[in-house]
């Protein structure tokens, strides 16, 4: 059942109908109609998916990262298919926040979508400025702070690889937002200790953690004997990185259960193609999930995974998503006690 | 840009299928049964039971296919141009059929060419902007390289029905790699089909542009599909003759629906501003005059695009740039 890609005709995917199961979840103060969101950079700003189905049925649309100014992105080739995944080297192409506010956010609002707006910048001030432009706009449900994009010319600008840089960006955003919408920090798996980065973000006021962004990778073309991507390196995504992402969610949630980290909701991201993939993240400690690269494979995936996850949770006797967050840890603790 | 609301160009018989530039029907995602899979020279021609996708598609649009048995390790969709659509196809009990022509380039397209009647493909279609209609009465030349000619017979029929002169130029490395010869001859007549091969195994030994050069004249509208090197050469010949060119590019795409931003190339917009432009939603058909050829390099691995310095949002080339 879970591998059925689409229906037999018409737009695929419907909202969850698992009997007796409440699909609602929350990320801090942001209440979601179901726990499956799109992932940043994999759904643009919703409009393209809106040609295939009703984006209001999604948990939320997480936008491609918005920057202050228009950005062209990188030269091509920008993409390489890899086993169960892909590399991308887009370079945060986008029209800038003015165009986003003028065209994209109104579209999301008019179509009843819950919008989580991803923001990115070259320094903490740009992040804070973007958050300030967004926070009072109707239709912004939360801000996701993309401190972990690997496609920046200077790898030193991957804020999420350094606790101090992460703290600086997050605290600047949190100050501006002032609690009016939840602030999520999106973490990178390319760190020695993800709990340390999570701590820096939570200690400086993040309301939740999105885990994880792509991991840095590379492919060499054996005919041309050159890197395939014009940008040389790129972000690896898709089912190939799912075990890494589940591990990150696990480690952060385990630290929360130990009392080493303030308890906060986690959003699992990494190669989710089916409801059972999503369930792994929930059992490891995520309160919601994002479907990213799978959307390229199956545009209906964010909807379909929602239906499948609801069924999978109901089948296991859970009445809500909240009931299912983290039992993988409980089982381990019980066995460890024996 | 308002999506999918532009109406067809009124007043010409071609308005039924050949639309204004903004005519772009919404795509659908469907599981399509394969009705037939037959050889076509070096390629395979697949007929799909495609319902609404077949009813909506226009010449120049494409389909994005999922490849591999689920769960597949090949995540990215393969974009293939639509060769033909036949609503109520009598050959297949009145099914609404959509035909594609596939060349086995790698494991994904090879998998597609091995599908048998009764197998099911996950298809998103129709995608992209169709070819726009030419000025009323303008002479047209359709140029296809290899299986790039797949959408041209359909286009030729619509142009002919709208009263245009239609010449078709088909070129390939060798005879077996030509596609659509008989079909094109049936539509426009054998005298107006011009064949070139690199090795001289069929038609004129040479390139499509050799044939095009003798056909292109002032006011000609050239439609072309094929590799980027061919498209650039076609554009140059059409422009030199005082004509215009509409080129369907073959950029590699991850999604085909406009969300991944991988299939971009530098194109000048109506406002004169160059942007890294998605070929899946703004193309695959582009006005050759708008493509920034100065930023496109054609090498052994295919075409690549640099970001022109005057592109919207191009990196600032200062010492502190990022």
Interface residues (C-beta under 8 A of the other chain):
Chain A: X3 X5 X6 X7 X8 X9 X10 X11 X12 X41 X42 X43 X44 X47 X48 X49 X51 X52 X64 X69 X70 X71 X72 X73 X74 X75 X76 X77 X78 X79 X81 X83 X84 X85 X86 X88 X90 X93 X94 X95 X96 X122 X152 X153 X154 X157 X221 X223 X224 X226 X230 X238 X239 X273 X274 X293 X294 X295 X296 X297 X298 X299 X300
Chain B: X3 X4 X26 X27 X28 X29 X30 X31 X51 X52 X66 X70 X71 X72 X73 X74 X75 X76 X77 X108 X122 X124 X251 X252 X254 X255 X257 X258 X259 X260 X261 X262 X264 X265 X275 X276 X281 X299 X300 X301 X304 X305 X306 X307 X311 X312 X313 X314 X315 X321 X322
